[in-house]
């Protein structure tokens, strides 16, 4: 007797296979999303640990001798260095420098401002991470004042102007004629106090 398969019986099997594939894909995407979130949350402490080990781009320590060195440093008017300012953000911020670049003399005290805006409807804490190009120029970039020295907390919708005051060490190698100072501003989840997490509603008194 000939076995005749019913095509209608194969259809649910194919549909189930597609459903299983879709479910597997969703699980993989969820795992990737969780890993990305965890990596972003852990990036600041990882970066701090790297800084502690290498001594490069230390975030939180302000050099107490920087102001004294600036006062005693001779400005080298025979040289000019182009300093480019770059701003990146990870999270719902608006972040940018007031100027894109400056021409400065080594030893000259320079002031530049950055604007930071919290675009969320809640308070957020963040940390600016500096980087330099070329890499070796970082050790000649002396900051007296910088918002990167500590975490910053902005209330919902708050806009703030942050100054950076620095000078370029005249011992900068002669072949370095351009430096890029780049900041990336990261949100630090859970760093705000509970009462800062939302703007409290004001009461007009008993109704």
C-alpha positions in Angstrom: 0.0 0.0 0.0 1.5 3.4 -1.0 2.2 5.9 1.7 0.9 9.2 0.6 2.1 12.2 2.7 -0.3 15.0 3.3 1.4 18.3 2.4 -0.8 20.1 5.0 0.9 18.0 7.7 4.4 19.4 6.8 3.4 23.0 7.0 3.2 23.2 10.9 6.7 21.5 11.1 8.2 24.2 8.9 6.5 27.0 10.8 7.7 25.5 14.1 11.3 25.4 12.7 11.1 29.1 11.7 9.6 30.0 15.1 12.5 28.1 16.9 15.0 30.0 14.7 13.4 33.3 15.5 13.4 32.5 19.2 17.1 31.6 19.1 17.9 34.8 17.3 16.0 36.9 19.8 17.9 35.2 22.7 21.2 35.9 21.0 20.3 39.5 20.5 19.3 39.9 24.1 22.6 38.4 25.3 24.5 40.8 23.0 22.4 43.8 24.3 23.1 42.8 27.9 26.8 42.4 27.2 27.0 45.8 25.5 25.1 47.5 28.5 27.4 45.7 30.9 30.5 46.8 29.0 29.4 50.4 28.9 28.6 50.4 32.6 32.0 48.8 33.4 34.1 51.0 31.1 34.8 53.7 33.6 36.1 51.5 36.4 38.1 49.4 33.8 39.6 52.6 32.5 40.4 53.8 36.0 42.2 50.5 36.7 44.2 50.8 33.5 45.1 54.4 34.6 46.3 53.2 38.0 48.5 50.5 36.4 49.9 52.6 33.5 49.8 56.1 34.9 48.3 57.4 31.6 45.4 59.8 31.5 44.7 59.7 35.2 41.1 61.0 35.5 40.5 62.2 39.1 43.8 63.6 40.3 44.5 67.2 39.8 48.3 68.0 39.7 48.9 70.3 42.7 52.1 71.6 41.1 50.6 72.5 37.7 49.7 76.1 38.7 53.2 76.6 40.0 54.8 75.2 36.9 52.6 77.4 34.7 53.7 80.5 36.6 57.3 79.6 36.3 57.3 78.4 32.7 58.7 80.6 29.9 56.4 81.0 26.9 58.1 79.9 23.8 57.0 82.5 21.3 59.2 81.0 18.6 56.9 78.0 18.3 53.2 77.5 17.6 51.2 74.3 18.2 47.7 73.8 16.8 45.4 72.3 19.4 42.3 70.7 18.1 39.3 70.1 20.5 37.0 67.1 20.0 33.9 66.0 21.9 32.1 62.7 21.9 29.4 61.4 24.1 28.0 58.0 25.2 24.4 58.5 26.4 21.8 61.2 26.1 24.0 64.3 26.3 24.8 67.2 24.0 28.5 67.9 24.3 30.7 70.2 22.3 33.6 72.7 22.6 33.2 76.4 22.0 36.0 76.3 19.4 37.3 73.6 17.2 41.0 74.5 17.4 43.5 77.1 18.6 47.1 78.1 17.8 49.0 78.3 21.0 52.6 78.9 22.1 54.2 76.3 24.4 54.1 77.6 27.9 51.1 79.9 27.2 48.1 79.6 29.5 45.1 78.7 27.5 41.3 78.7 28.4 38.7 76.8 26.4 35.0 76.1 27.3 32.9 73.0 26.7 29.1 72.9 26.8 27.3 69.9 28.3 23.5 69.4 28.3 21.5 66.7 30.0 18.9 65.7 27.4 17.1 63.3 29.8 14.1 64.0 32.0 16.1 62.8 35.1 19.4 63.7 36.8 22.4 62.0 35.4 26.0 61.6 36.5 28.9 61.4 34.0 32.6 61.3 33.6 34.8 62.8 30.9 37.6 60.6 29.7 40.4 62.5 27.9 42.7 61.2 25.1 45.4 62.7 23.1 46.8 62.4 19.6 49.6 61.8 19.1 49.6 59.7 22.2 53.0 60.9 23.6 51.7 64.5 23.7 49.5 63.7 26.7 52.4 63.9 29.1 53.1 67.5 27.9 49.5 68.6 28.1 49.3 70.2 31.6 45.8 71.0 32.9 45.2 73.4 35.8 41.4 73.2 35.6 39.2 70.5 34.0 35.8 69.0 34.4 37.5 65.6 33.8 39.0 65.7 37.3 35.7 64.5 38.9 32.3 63.1 38.0 29.7 65.7 37.1 26.0 65.5 38.0 23.5 67.4 35.8 19.8 67.7 36.7 17.1 67.0 34.1 17.5 69.3 31.1 20.4 71.2 32.8 23.0 72.9 30.6 26.4 73.8 32.0 29.6 75.4 30.7 32.8 73.7 31.8 36.2 75.4 31.5 39.5 73.7 30.7 42.7 75.7 31.5 46.0 74.2 30.3 49.4 74.9 28.9 51.7 72.9 26.7 55.0 72.0 28.2 57.8 73.8 26.2 59.7 70.5 26.3 57.2 69.1 23.8 59.2 67.4 21.0 59.9 69.8 18.1 58.4 67.5 15.5 54.9 67.7 17.2 53.1 70.7 15.7 49.6 69.6 16.3 47.7 68.0 19.2 44.2 66.7 19.4 42.5 66.8 22.8 39.5 64.6 22.7 36.9 64.0 25.5 34.3 61.3 25.6 31.6 61.9 28.2 30.0 58.7 29.6 26.9 58.3 31.7 27.6 56.5 35.0 24.5 54.5 35.8 23.4 54.6 39.5 25.8 57.3 40.5 23.1 59.9 41.3 21.4 59.9 44.7 17.8 58.7 44.8 16.5 62.2 45.4 18.3 63.3 42.2 16.8 60.6 40.0 13.8 62.7 39.2 12.7 66.3 39.5 10.3 66.4 42.5 6.8 67.8 41.9 6.0 70.9 43.9 2.9 71.1 45.9 0.6 74.1 45.8 -0.7 73.3 49.3 -3.8 71.4 50.3 -6.7 71.4 47.9 
